[in-house]
């Protein structure tokens, strides 16, 4: 929650830079990990969709941005909390 609150007070260009970096990182994981389960891929792809929508649409309120970032982070936590050995 603290991360999403801090995110609200960043400039829009800084927010977009962070979103772009997250998108690139998630895309790298999905492309390089052929052994991921379908559920893992679904979670990562949903996070990608949410982040891409944030990046592509202007005029979102800080509350909408915070909710989408929070949901994307929840999906990533769900993914990384699993044992992927």
Beta strands, then each sheet from edge to edge (+ up, - down):
end
